[in-house]
Every structure is written in C-alpha cells, then in structure tokens.
Amino acid sequence: MRLRALLISMTLCGAVAAQDYRPAFDPSQLKGPTSGPVNEIMVLGSPHLSHLPKTFQPASLSLLNDRLAAWKPQAIAVEERSGPQCDLMRRYVERYREAIETYCEDTAPARAATGLDVPQATAEAEKLLAAWPTAPSSAQRRRLAAVFLAGGESTSAMVQWFRLPAVERRAGDGLDEVLVAQLRKLESSPNESVMIAAQLAARLGHERVHAMDDQAAGRPYADRKAAGEAIMKAWDNPANKRRQEQDKVLKEGLGSAEGVLALYRAYNSPAHVAASFEIDFGAAMNEPSPQRFGRTYVGYWETRNLRMAANIRDVVGVTPGTRLLVIVGASHKGYLEAYLHQMHDVRVVDTVQVLR
C-alpha cells in the first residue's frame, strides 16, 4: 500500500511539474539583428470572400486595398498550397486523397500547353524570375503566367495577368485558349487570394505571391460521422452564438467600402482572435468523446499553423529585411502571430493600426 501511494504521489508531482515548467530559453526575447533592416510581417485575418453574402461587391475592397498598399509590402503570402506541396502529396495519393481533391489545382491543362510538369515548371519560373528584365514584354508575362499555371501557382499567374495591358490579356506564348479561360474565370471569382493579394501585388509591381498553406497535417478520422458530430456539438456554444450575431451586423454593411473595412477591422481585433479560440479550438479541445476527436482536430490545427508559420518565415529568410503581408483566414491569425513572434528576426506588425 505504501509503495502504491508513493507511486501515485510521484505521478501527481510529475504531472504538476510538467504543467508548471516554463523553458528558460525564449526566442521572442532575443530579437535581432543589431543592424540592418528588420523583417516585418503583418497578418491580415480575412473572411473567405466566397462565403460572403451576395451584397458583397469586389469594388467594396477599395478602402481595404488602399490601406494595405499604403503599408507598402515588398512581398505577399496567401493561404494556398504551393505547386510543389501538391506534387509531393500526389506521390502519396492514398494518404492525401481528400486534401488533393479539395485543395490542389489540376495542372494537366497547363502541362499540355507548356510541356512542363510541376517540378519542371517550378524550376523554369525561378529561372525566368532570376533573369527578369526591368520592363518585360507582354509576351514574357504571358509565358511566365503559363509557367506558373503549370507549376500549380495560379495566383502568381494572376499577378502576371493583371500586369498585362487589357488588350494583351489573350492567348499566346504558352497561354492557350483553355488557360486564358481559366485566368478569366479566376479574375472574377470571389477569392481573397485574387481580389486582394494578386490585385495588390500587381498594383505594387510584384511579380508573384507566395503560397504558404499546408494541408499535409492530420489523418482521416476512422469514424468521420462520429467525429463530425462531436466537434459540431462542441461548436454549439454561447461564444459562437455571440459571434453569429456580431457577423450578422457586420455583414449588413458589405455593400460599401466603409462596411468592408469595418469588417476587416473587427476580424483583426484582439477580441475576435480570443473569441475564435473560445468558439472553436478551446471548445474542441475539451469535448468529452472517448475517442478524443476534438484533441485530434486541435492537433491537426496546430500542426498546420506551425507549418504555415515555417513557410512564412522561409519567405523572409531568403530575402532578409522584407516587409511581408500575409493574407489568411481569420481563425489562423492569432496562431500565426504567436508563432512568428517567437522568431528572432521577425517583427509582427499590428494590423489594426494599419487599417485605421
């Protein structure tokens, strides 16, 4: 009995020690460099424009885009999967089938038009950009757009498309009629990667955007129905009901540029970030199913955000001293800012201040 009591006591003490322990090393307190321009990253939490009511019009993004342009980002990253990641996942199709079907672009039409598969197109795009002239011709832009499409980077292709004069947005130089139709469809699709990121990149003279999402985390649930029911039950909470009421009011103003800017200010506020945890991930983490479905979901979410943060860090790591705008679904904002803040050579910018 004494041995059993001792073991229980040691287990409890170990649990308390694990909960109370704080690592002495804190990278966020060791910022650098001591000289030279710092890396600045601003995370814009966004609704997914495709989910907004029909009262939303793309022209209503004007004030928001003006605020972002005034901040003068030197690079833009978006919540999309890169061509290389999708190419890698296709090599493990049984593992990633659902993610491939949901998130990865079909590059077959662009491969047929250019003769390039994803690895070849990725290498060709880097080669073209390395020798990119100050004043590229329309033919060069059409060629690069086609190469980006073959590489699974359609938003970067849209940057080139938007940088073309209207009369030059046509087939030729690798863009066939099928690819032109694809670009024209994207041009009018309600998508923040195109309507905000690609438009802004073209306006600021960028040649591309950076895809930073990651869908390689997690595993399919063995019992999808039970998992879905458990997580939906967790989401049925008072904080979510308050959010729905707040969203209803915000979305009434989407017909004007002022209303859209107000929505983005709200979505990037500390209160919105805190509520997202209470509504979603905090609730899921504590849902009581014996299979611990909610904790599996939170594990996927944290892993995905860590990998996204790593991809974002890589962008400014390649070109130190970069001012980078990240456009991402609003639920990611708090996690990305927290993870990026841990990086030695990153300063996270207050989005609310920029949107004032």
C-alpha positions as a printed NumPy array, in Angstrom:
array([[  0.   ,   0.   ,   0.   ],
       [  2.827,   2.4  ,   0.88 ],
       [  4.548,   1.669,  -2.445],
       [  1.305,   2.274,  -4.326],
       [  0.742,   5.577,  -2.506],
       [  4.307,   6.615,  -3.254],
       [  3.886,   5.849,  -6.961],
       [  0.625,   7.805,  -7.109],
       [  2.284,  10.728,  -5.335],
       [  5.232,  10.677,  -7.728],
       [  2.856,  10.579, -10.727],
       [  0.882,  13.554,  -9.425],
       [  4.04 ,  15.506,  -8.684],
       [  5.325,  14.764, -12.16 ],
       [  2.074,  15.998, -13.703],
       [  2.225,  19.218, -11.682],
       [  5.88 ,  19.731, -12.604],
       [  5.102,  19.231, -16.293],
       [  2.281,  21.774, -16.128],
       [  4.313,  24.357, -14.212],
       [  7.554,  24.09 , -16.158],
       [  8.463,  27.049, -18.35 ],
       [ 11.538,  26.799, -20.584],
       [ 14.172,  29.354, -19.697],
       [ 15.02 ,  29.939, -23.361],
       [ 12.571,  32.358, -25.029],
       [ 13.473,  33.223, -28.639],
       [ 10.975,  36.108, -28.66 ],
       [ 13.155,  37.932, -26.127],
       [ 16.273,  37.61 , -28.298],
       [ 15.395,  39.775, -31.272],
       [ 17.889,  40.793, -33.919],
       [ 19.733,  41.813, -35.944],
       [ 21.694,  44.597, -34.275],
       [ 21.944,  46.45 , -37.598],
       [ 20.248,  46.46 , -40.964],
       [ 16.559,  46.342, -41.91 ],
       [ 14.349,  44.009, -39.895],
       [ 11.775,  41.566, -41.238],
       [  8.27 ,  42.923, -40.711],
       [  5.272,  40.624, -41.076],
       [  1.653,  41.721, -40.962],
       [ -1.055,  39.039, -40.765],
       [ -4.371,  40.12 , -42.259],
       [ -7.164,  37.905, -40.975],
       [ -9.824,  37.671, -43.669],
       [-13.222,  36.105, -44.174],
       [-13.275,  33.797, -47.157],
       [-14.863,  36.057, -49.757],
       [-16.63 ,  33.127, -51.427],
       [-18.665,  32.695, -48.226],
       [-19.896,  36.287, -48.049],
       [-23.496,  37.187, -48.961],
       [-24.368,  38.471, -52.422],
       [-24.473,  42.049, -51.119],
       [-20.654,  41.993, -51.183],
       [-19.142,  43.517, -54.309],
       [-15.42 ,  43.39 , -55.219],
       [-15.35 ,  47.173, -55.632],
       [-16.053,  47.419, -51.894],
       [-12.488,  46.22 , -51.217],
       [-11.115,  49.584, -52.375],
       [-10.528,  51.181, -48.954],
       [ -9.033,  47.993, -47.551],
       [ -6.676,  47.617, -50.505],
       [ -5.683,  51.29 , -50.222],
       [ -4.709,  50.783, -46.573],
       [ -2.685,  47.685, -47.431],
       [ -0.977,  49.384, -50.378],
       [ -0.029,  52.347, -48.177],
       [  1.843,  49.947, -45.877],
       [  3.979,  49.074, -48.941],
       [  4.606,  45.342, -48.505],
       [  7.531,  44.036, -50.517],
       [  6.074,  40.52 , -50.725],
       [  2.671,  38.908, -50.192],
       [  1.871,  35.4  , -48.932],
       [ -1.516,  33.71 , -49.258],
       [ -3.407,  30.77 , -47.776],
       [ -2.876,  28.414, -50.688],
       [ -0.987,  25.196, -51.247],
       [  2.15 ,  25.504, -53.347],
       [  2.536,  23.51 , -56.522],
       [  5.463,  21.533, -55.06 ],
       [  3.441,  20.525, -51.978],
       [  0.549,  19.277, -54.083],
       [  3.009,  17.442, -56.335],
       [  4.502,  15.755, -53.27 ],
       [  1.076,  14.802, -51.902],
       [  0.141,  13.244, -55.243],
       [  3.012,  10.801, -54.741],
       [  1.189,   9.562, -51.622],
       [ -2.322,   9.637, -53.026],
       [ -3.853,   7.177, -50.536],
       [ -2.624,   9.271, -47.628],
       [ -3.672,  12.647, -49.047],
       [ -6.515,  11.829, -51.431],
       [ -9.065,  14.122, -49.77 ],
       [ -6.654,  17.061, -49.5  ],
       [ -5.6  ,  16.646, -53.13 ],
       [ -9.187,  16.588, -54.386],
       [-10.181,  19.565, -52.245],
       [ -7.17 ,  21.864, -52.383],
       [ -4.814,  21.028, -55.256],
       [ -5.144,  22.566, -58.696],
       [ -5.393,  20.449, -61.824],
       [ -2.216,  21.314, -63.716],
       [ -2.894,  18.952, -66.624],
       [ -4.211,  21.679, -68.993],
       [ -1.143,  23.849, -68.36 ],
       [  1.161,  20.864, -68.775],
       [ -0.462,  20.125, -72.13 ],
       [  0.027,  23.751, -73.203],
       [  3.609,  24.185, -71.968],
       [  5.04 ,  20.651, -71.905],
       [  6.136,  21.225, -68.291],
       [  5.236,  19.161, -65.242],
       [  5.173,  20.766, -61.789],
       [  8.888,  20.284, -60.92 ],
       [  9.956,  21.472, -64.371],
       [  7.625,  24.476, -64.252],
       [  8.773,  25.393, -60.734],
       [ 12.396,  25.376, -61.889],
       [ 11.531,  27.318, -65.047],
       [  9.683,  30.01 , -63.089],
       [ 12.672,  30.503, -60.796],
       [ 14.962,  30.675, -63.818],
       [ 12.779,  33.271, -65.549],
       [ 12.456,  35.413, -62.422],
       [ 16.212,  35.317, -61.785],
       [ 16.808,  36.946, -65.172],
       [ 13.609,  39.025, -65.236],
       [ 14.041,  42.362, -67.044],
       [ 13.035,  45.705, -65.607],
       [ 10.459,  46.178, -68.353],
       [  9.297,  42.739, -69.509],
       [  7.307,  42.425, -72.708],
       [  3.709,  41.221, -72.789],
       [  4.954,  38.012, -74.406],
       [  7.265,  37.419, -71.439],
       [  4.424,  37.989, -68.99 ],
       [  2.149,  35.578, -70.852],
       [  4.925,  32.995, -70.855],
       [  5.529,  33.37 , -67.117],
       [  1.788,  33.157, -66.421],
       [  1.634,  29.869, -68.339],
       [  4.644,  28.521, -66.443],
       [  3.084,  29.488, -63.097],
       [ -0.115,  27.631, -64.061],
       [  1.909,  24.552, -64.988],
       [  3.623,  24.791, -61.609],
       [  0.328,  24.895, -59.709],
       [  0.697,  28.58 , -58.785],
       [ -2.441,  30.12 , -60.249],
       [ -2.465,  33.225, -58.032],
       [  1.039,  34.129, -59.203],
       [ -0.208,  33.575, -62.754],
       [ -2.967,  36.073, -61.974],
       [ -0.357,  38.642, -60.897],
       [  1.171,  38.408, -64.374],
       [ -2.295,  38.515, -65.957],
       [ -3.208,  41.686, -64.056],
       [  0.094,  43.296, -65.016],
       [ -0.692,  42.861, -68.693],
       [ -2.474,  45.701, -70.5  ],
       [ -6.099,  44.713, -71.073],
       [ -5.573,  44.296, -74.834],
       [ -2.685,  41.887, -74.152],
       [ -4.713,  39.535, -71.968],
       [ -5.039,  36.92 , -74.662],
       [ -3.702,  33.579, -75.834],
       [ -0.103,  33.228, -76.947],
       [  3.4  ,  32.464, -75.652],
       [  2.301,  29.344, -73.772],
       [ -1.193,  30.516, -72.866],
       [ -3.714,  28.657, -74.99 ],
       [ -7.45 ,  29.363, -75.026],
       [ -8.083,  26.844, -72.242],
       [ -5.635,  28.617, -69.917],
       [ -6.945,  32.05 , -70.888],
       [-10.448,  30.889, -69.948],
       [ -9.076,  29.65 , -66.621],
       [ -7.473,  33.031, -65.891],
       [-10.605,  34.941, -66.879],
       [-12.686,  32.793, -64.576],
       [-10.269,  33.443, -61.701],
       [-10.33 ,  37.16 , -62.469],
       [-13.96 ,  37.409, -61.379],
       [-14.056,  34.712, -58.701],
       [-14.761,  35.859, -55.097],
       [-11.417,  34.862, -53.67 ],
       [ -9.208,  36.926, -51.345],
       [ -6.052,  35.488, -52.907],
       [ -7.041,  37.037, -56.249],
       [ -9.167,  40.049, -55.318],
       [ -6.808,  41.256, -52.585],
       [ -3.41 ,  39.566, -52.904],
       [ -2.951,  39.306, -56.684],
       [ -4.535,  42.701, -57.333],
       [ -2.353,  44.301, -54.673],
       [  0.797,  42.54 , -55.895],
       [  0.201,  43.793, -59.429],
       [ -0.511,  47.309, -58.137],
       [  2.755,  47.36 , -56.169],
       [  4.861,  45.973, -59.019],
       [  5.424,  42.472, -57.612],
       [  5.895,  39.534, -59.967],
       [  4.341,  36.816, -57.814],
       [  2.775,  35.87 , -54.49 ],
       [  3.925,  33.125, -52.118],
       [  1.704,  30.121, -51.328],
       [  2.216,  29.279, -47.654],
       [ -0.625,  26.937, -46.631],
       [ -0.018,  23.313, -45.679],
       [ -2.565,  20.515, -45.902],
       [ -0.255,  17.613, -45.065],
       [ -1.161,  17.574, -41.36 ],
       [ -3.543,  15.19 , -39.624],
       [ -5.093,  11.877, -40.641],
       [ -8.604,  10.994, -41.83 ],
       [-10.902,  10.055, -38.951],
       [-11.752,   6.358, -38.748],
       [-15.339,   7.357, -37.886],
       [-15.955,  10.601, -39.738],
       [-19.622,  10.81 , -38.785],
       [-18.967,  10.487, -35.057],
       [-16.056,  12.91 , -35.235],
       [-18.128,  15.478, -37.081],
       [-20.982,  15.192, -34.614],
       [-18.667,  15.553, -31.614],
       [-16.946,  18.663, -32.969],
       [-20.183,  20.279, -34.141],
       [-21.581,  19.744, -30.641],
       [-18.519,  21.451, -29.178],
       [-19.042,  24.406, -31.513],
       [-22.618,  24.844, -30.299],
       [-21.667,  27.256, -27.531],
       [-22.618,  30.757, -26.313],
       [-19.482,  32.375, -27.762],
       [-20.373,  31.072, -31.216],
       [-23.898,  32.446, -30.923],
       [-22.472,  35.859, -29.983],
       [-20.146,  35.703, -33.   ],
       [-23.036,  34.91 , -35.328],
       [-24.946,  37.946, -34.086],
       [-21.885,  40.171, -34.499],
       [-21.275,  38.828, -38.002],
       [-24.874,  39.484, -38.946],
       [-24.432,  43.174, -38.097],
       [-21.04 ,  43.456, -39.82 ],
       [-22.259,  41.788, -43.   ],
       [-25.118,  44.248, -43.341],
       [-22.503,  46.825, -44.37 ],
       [-20.761,  44.8  , -47.073],
       [-22.297,  46.851, -49.859],
       [-19.925,  49.736, -49.127],
       [-16.151,  50.115, -48.901],
       [-16.551,  51.548, -45.383],
       [-18.534,  48.491, -44.328],
       [-15.925,  46.077, -45.687],
       [-13.144,  47.963, -43.928],
       [-15.146,  47.845, -40.674],
       [-15.491,  44.065, -41.037],
       [-11.727,  43.664, -41.511],
       [-11.01 ,  45.877, -38.521],
       [-13.282,  43.675, -36.419],
       [-11.808,  40.417, -37.733],
       [ -8.287,  41.575, -36.878],
       [ -9.056,  42.814, -33.37 ],
       [ -7.69 ,  41.066, -30.267],
       [-11.268,  40.372, -29.154],
       [-12.018,  38.487, -32.374],
       [ -8.857,  36.404, -32.043],
       [ -9.661,  35.496, -28.435],
       [-13.244,  34.609, -29.309],
       [-12.086,  32.328, -32.145],
       [-10.287,  30.155, -29.606],
       [-13.266,  30.107, -27.257],
       [-15.687,  29.266, -30.069],
       [-13.6  ,  26.69 , -31.874],
       [-10.325,  25.233, -30.687],
       [-10.746,  25.667, -26.945],
       [-14.203,  24.129, -27.153],
       [-12.988,  21.248, -29.331],
       [-10.007,  20.514, -27.08 ],
       [-12.344,  19.92 , -24.161],
       [-15.138,  17.986, -25.884],
       [-15.74 ,  14.725, -23.967],
       [-15.844,  11.981, -26.618],
       [-13.928,   8.835, -25.561],
       [-12.132,   8.876, -28.93 ],
       [-10.851,  12.414, -28.166],
       [-11.937,  13.658, -31.567],
       [-11.575,  17.287, -30.548],
       [ -7.981,  16.876, -29.458],
       [ -7.161,  15.193, -32.755],
       [ -8.701,  18.174, -34.54 ],
       [ -6.704,  20.651, -32.447],
       [ -3.538,  18.661, -33.146],
       [ -4.19 ,  18.985, -36.88 ],
       [ -4.888,  22.696, -36.494],
       [ -1.738,  23.473, -34.52 ],
       [  0.442,  21.387, -36.831],
       [ -0.987,  23.102, -39.892],
       [ -0.392,  26.562, -38.419],
       [  3.155,  25.693, -37.362],
       [  3.937,  24.605, -40.911],
       [  2.295,  27.717, -42.314],
       [  4.412,  29.844, -39.977],
       [  7.526,  27.998, -41.146],
       [  6.628,  28.668, -44.788],
       [  6.068,  32.354, -43.998],
       [  9.374,  32.54 , -42.12 ],
       [ 11.1  ,  30.976, -45.11 ],
       [  9.923,  33.805, -47.395],
       [ 11.635,  36.498, -45.333],
       [ 14.549,  34.184, -44.561],
       [ 15.5  ,  34.05 , -48.228],
       [ 15.468,  37.853, -48.516],
       [ 16.242,  39.358, -45.088],
       [ 14.817,  42.797, -44.424],
       [ 11.497,  42.095, -46.147],
       [  8.14 ,  43.667, -45.326],
       [  5.692,  40.809, -45.844],
       [  1.892,  40.849, -45.917],
       [  0.203,  37.543, -45.066],
       [ -3.463,  37.13 , -46.073],
       [ -5.136,  34.241, -44.288],
       [ -8.463,  33.043, -42.911],
       [ -9.15 ,  34.965, -39.715],
       [ -9.083,  31.867, -37.471],
       [ -5.39 ,  31.409, -38.307],
       [ -4.379,  34.946, -37.366],
       [ -3.763,  34.505, -33.629],
       [ -1.757,  31.31 , -34.08 ],
       [  0.419,  32.688, -36.862],
       [  1.185,  35.896, -34.996],
       [  2.061,  33.955, -31.833],
       [  4.333,  31.514, -33.675],
       [  6.001,  34.186, -35.82 ],
       [  6.626,  36.339, -32.748],
       [  8.917,  33.576, -31.471],
       [ 11.298,  34.093, -34.403],
       [ 14.491,  36.039, -33.718],
       [ 14.438,  38.016, -36.955],
       [ 10.706,  38.809, -37.217],
       [  8.706,  41.806, -36.034],
       [  4.952,  41.224, -36.118],
       [  3.057,  44.355, -37.161],
       [ -0.255,  45.401, -35.576],
       [ -2.803,  45.018, -38.393],
       [ -5.424,  47.117, -36.612],
       [ -3.1  ,  50.133, -36.638],
       [ -2.58 ,  49.8  , -40.394],
       [ -6.325,  49.52 , -41.037],
       [ -7.232,  52.649, -39.08 ]])
